[in-house]
């Protein structure tokens, strides 16, 4: 079954930018409708390429059909600034905070995949009032050096330095074999091509080394959010024992073992359907919602206000553009939120996403 048939009509994502405390510009995208879900950035993402890829497309589409999905490219990758600074757990948690503040989220579910799981754990431990639910897949609490895989880390860094952008894909093929052992030739080729298109060899090396030294074992017991941990039993990137350890460290976390060897779950494997069932049941969004609210039901003035919201303008800027008072703009937005069935700070992002979909 084609992705478009399985997940329905494709929607548009709206890409914006925000600036971290150290001046690094971060790219983030919002699409879909429903309760907010933030996906922590993973190593080597690209908002535009992932949107069309045979490896990540089904993740993006399914989650966006049931949630207002927020994704972002980490520093040094994709559409974000190439400047990395000094990557660390502290920096990555700060970047996540910068993105959710830019979107205007107050409380939300958090999805951490692979190394993003450690950042999600650190964020949830630090901001317990903001994270309602925590979903972790293929993750770990300690990096390669913390689990005695120093030689493997050195070998992978050697492959990065030797052949990141060379015409010969032999050096990059190690990543396809590790991350997607069950992938088709198209999926593996796409993934290996992504590597050098999203960042430089120097940046990839620094990010990879920084990941290897992460350790959130002391923070995991502080997590208070409901937590679901899933892991592929034959994962070649992160051993399944690390997933079990993560679930053991987080109070009352539920652990689900998936029958797969793929670090990135693929659309046509049985483990993907189990993953969808588990996350849907856990977050209460397993049933696909009905047709989205039509923004054409809004008044002309409400549509004008919502269009400017989708462009990232503040209420004050909208008032100046339309020659209205700020109070009038706020009243129009309140009416929009009621009609579209959204509320709170997340309502602004959800309403903007609905406008983008309808236009």
VENCORHU-V225639 format. One line per field, one symbol per residue. ss: DSSP state (H for helix, E for strand, C for the rest). burial: # if it has 9 or more other ideal C-beta (glycine too) atoms within 8 Angstrom, else .. A space follows every 50 residues. Layout:
# VENCORHU-V225639
ss = ???
burial = ???
This chain:
# VENCORHU-V225639
ss = CCHHHHHCCCCCCEEEEEECCCCCEEEEEEEECCCEEEECCCCCCCHHHH HHCCCCHHHHHHHHHHCEEEEECCCCCCCCCCCCCCCCHHHHHHHHHHHH HHHCCCCEEEEEECCHHHHHHHHHHHCCCCEEEEEEECCCCECHHHHCCH HHHHHHHHHHHHHCCCCCCCCCHHHHHHHCCCCCHHHHHHHHHHHHHHCC HHHHHHHHHHHHCCECHHHHCCCCCEEEEEEECCCCCCCHHHHHHHHHHC CCCEEEEECCCCCCCCCCCHHHHHHHHHHHHHHCCCCCCCCCCCHHHCCH HHHHHHHHHHCCCCHHHHHHHHCCCHHHHHHHHHHHHHHHCCCCCHHHHH HHHHHHHHC
burial = ..#..##...#.######.#...########################### #.#.####.#####################...#..#.#.########## #####.###################..#.##.###############.#. ..#..##.##..##....#.###########.#...######.###.##. #.##############..##..#.#.#######.##.#.#.######.## ..####.#.#######..#.##.#######.##.##......#.#..#.. .#########....#.###..#...#.###.##.###.##.#...##### ########.
